[in-house]
């Protein structure tokens, strides 16, 4: 994913990018974005007209999925890996916070 000047001005969770723009930024297809949505890795918000809109956070997740798929991982497995990575990171943060509060 290439850095865009607008990245610095938008909230990570703001659904600013259309499917076409998101696919272009990631160097992938709209079908790939649909597939990661169907795998429930990301759930884009919908505009009033029903069009998918992606946030910067969602684009980072999709970029990670594309990286794994490009390495030969099936898309369903790539999505599961990313979910597990996210759960591990969250558990590590909770553990670190617990460690800080119990050692002081």
C-alpha positions in Angstrom: 0.0 0.0 0.0 1.4 3.4 -0.9 1.2 6.3 1.5 -1.2 8.9 0.4 -1.1 12.6 1.6 -4.7 12.2 2.8 -3.7 9.4 5.2 -2.3 11.8 7.7 -5.5 13.9 7.8 -8.0 11.1 8.2 -9.0 9.1 11.3 -8.0 5.4 11.0 -11.6 4.3 11.3 -13.2 6.8 8.9 -14.6 5.0 5.8 -13.1 7.3 3.3 -12.1 5.0 0.4 -14.4 3.5 -2.3 -13.8 -0.1 -3.3 -12.2 1.0 -6.5 -9.8 3.4 -4.8 -9.0 0.8 -2.1 -8.2 -1.8 -4.7 -6.0 0.6 -6.6 -4.1 1.6 -3.4 -3.5 -2.0 -2.5 -2.6 -3.0 -6.0 -5.3 -5.7 -6.0 -8.7 -6.3 -7.4 -12.1 -5.4 -6.2 -12.8 -9.2 -6.1 -10.0 -9.6 -3.6 -11.6 -7.0 -1.3 -15.0 -8.8 -1.7 -13.3 -12.1 -0.7 -11.8 -10.7 2.5 -15.2 -9.2 3.3 -16.9 -12.6 2.7 -14.3 -14.2 4.9 -15.3 -11.6 7.6 -11.8 -10.3 8.0 -13.1 -6.8 7.3 -16.6 -5.4 7.1 -16.7 -2.2 5.0 -19.3 0.4 5.8 -21.9 1.1 3.2 -22.7 4.5 1.8 -26.3 5.6 1.5 -26.2 4.3 -2.0 -25.0 0.9 -0.8 -21.4 1.2 -2.0 -18.6 -0.2 0.1 -16.4 2.3 1.9 -13.1 1.3 3.6 -11.1 2.9 6.4 -7.3 3.2 6.6 -7.4 0.5 9.3 -9.3 -1.9 7.0 -6.8 -1.2 4.2 -3.9 -2.1 6.5 -5.6 -5.4 7.3 -6.4 -6.1 3.6 -2.8 -5.3 2.7 -1.6 -7.9 5.3 -4.0 -10.4 3.7 -2.7 -9.7 0.3 0.9 -10.1 1.5 0.0 -13.6 2.8 -1.9 -14.5 -0.3 0.9 -13.4 -2.5 3.2 -15.8 -0.6 0.9 -18.6 -1.5 -1.5 -18.8 1.5 -5.1 -19.5 0.6 -7.3 -16.5 1.3 -9.4 -18.2 4.0 -6.2 -19.3 5.8 -4.7 -15.8 5.4 -7.8 -14.3 7.0 -7.6 -16.7 9.9 -3.9 -16.0 10.4 -4.6 -12.3 10.6 -7.4 -12.8 13.1 -5.1 -15.0 15.3 -2.3 -12.4 15.0 -4.7 -9.7 16.2 -6.0 -11.9 19.1 -2.4 -12.6 20.1 -1.5 -8.9 20.0 -4.5 -8.0 22.2 -3.6 -10.8 24.7 -0.1 -9.6 24.9 -1.3 -6.0 25.6 -3.6 -7.3 28.3 -0.8 -9.4 29.8 1.6 -6.4 29.8 -1.0 -4.2 31.4 -1.7 -6.8 34.1 2.1 -7.2 34.7 2.5 -3.4 35.1 -0.4 -3.2 37.6 0.7 -6.2 39.7 4.4 -5.3 40.0 3.9 -1.8 41.2 
